[in-house]
Amino acid sequence: MSLGIAFKGAEGIVLAADSRVTLNNALPPQPNGQVFVIPATFDNATKLLRVKGQDHVGAVTYGVGAIGGQQPRTAHSFLMEFETRISEKQPERRLTVEQFAKELSDFFLEQWNTRMTGIPYQPGNDMVFLIGGYDEGSPYGRLFECYIPSRPVPVERCGGAGEFGAVWGGQFEYVNRLINGHDPKTVEMAAAALGLNTAQKEVLAAKFRELAAPIPYPFLPLQDCVDLSIFLIRTTMKMQTWTVALSGVGGAVDVAAITRTGFAEIQLKQLTGETIDLRSLLK
C-alpha cells in the first residue's frame, strides 16, 4: 500500500513518500482448500514524480504499484512518455496545477484502460496521485487528488481561502491516530456497537474531531512541514516493525518542496554500488 503525503503550507508544498512496494504471492491450495498468501516487499520504488518542463508542480503516488498484468510498469516508468506527451501538446507552456493534474489523470487512465484489459478491477485497488504545485503569480500552492481508475477527475484538497494542511493516503492508520486523534474506523465501530442513528453518529463524529492535534498549519514554516511529513512516514514504518500485519511502508523517504520559485529536491535516494570497507581488505 505504501504511504504518500502532500502538505500545503503557507510557504510551500511538500511532497513525501516511502519507497516500498508489496507483491502478494498465493501459494498452491492446501489439501484442506486453504490458500496462503505470502507478501514480498521491495524497498527501492520511486513514488515521487517530477516532470521535465513543468518545474512548479509534482506528484506522489500510492496504492497499486504497477499497471499491467504480465508486463507491469510503475508510475515512475511512464514519466518519459508523459513528458513527451506534455511537451507535444503544450510546448513551452507552464500548466496550472489543475491542468497538470488533469493531464496526469487522463494519461494514466489511458494506460490503465489499455494495459489492464481482462483484469477485474477490485474496489479500493487504485493507483492514487496527490498533485501539488504553484500557479503562476499565486501566493499559495494548490493540491489535487485523483484515483485511477475509479475517480479520475482531480479533486482539490485544502482549497478553501486560508485553508492549509496535509493530505495522505495508503496505510494511514497511524497518521490518522496521531493527527486526527482517532482511527477512521472509530466512528463506524462505535455507532454500530451502540446502535446510533445518523444524527447521533454525526454528533459522535464531531466530538471525535475535537481530538485532532492542535497544529497551526497556516503558521508552520516550510522546514516544519518537511519535518512533520518525514516524521509521519518514519513513525508508520517503525510501528509496523512491531505489529503483526502487512508492513507496507518502508525504504527511503523521498521528499521534495515546491515554492513560487520552483521544485526543490530535499532528499532523494540514489543508485549506489557495493560499499567496500577498505580497512578490512588491508588486514
Stockholm file with secondary structure:
# STOCKHOLM 1.0

chainA/1-283         MSLGIAFKGAEGIVLAADSRVTLNNALPPQPNGQVFVIPATFDNATKLLRVKGQDHVGAVTYGVGAIGGQQPRTAHSFLMEFETRISEKQPERRLTVEQFAKELSDFFLEQWNTRMTGIPYQPGNDMVFLIGGYDEGSPYGRLFECYIPSRPVPVERCGGAGEFGAVWGGQFEYVNRLINGHDPKTVEMAAAALGLNTAQKEVLAAKFRELAAPIPYPFLPLQDCVDLSIFLIRTTMKMQTWTVALSGVGGAVDVAAITRTGFAEIQLKQLTGETIDLRSLLK
#=GR chainA/1-283 SS CCEEEEEECSSCEEEEECCCEEEEEECCCCTTSCCCEEEEEESCCCCEECCTTCTTEEEEEEESCCBCSSSCBCTGGGHHHHHHHHHHHSTTCCCCHHHHHHHHHHHHHHHHHHHSTTSCCCTTCCEEEEEEECCTTCSSCEEEEEEETTEEEEEEESCSTTCCEEEEEESCHHHHHHHTSSCTTHHHHHHHHHTCCHHHHHHHHHHHHTTSCCCCGGGCCHHHHHHHHHHHHHHHHHHHTSSSSCCCCCSCCEEEEEETTEEEEEECCCCCCCCCCHHHHTC
#=GC SS_cons         CCEEEEEECSSCEEEEECCCEEEEEECCCCTTSCCCEEEEEESCCCCEECCTTCTTEEEEEEESCCBCSSSCBCTGGGHHHHHHHHHHHSTTCCCCHHHHHHHHHHHHHHHHHHHSTTSCCCTTCCEEEEEEECCTTCSSCEEEEEEETTEEEEEEESCSTTCCEEEEEESCHHHHHHHTSSCTTHHHHHHHHHTCCHHHHHHHHHHHHTTSCCCCGGGCCHHHHHHHHHHHHHHHHHHHTSSSSCCCCCSCCEEEEEETTEEEEEECCCCCCCCCCHHHHTC
//
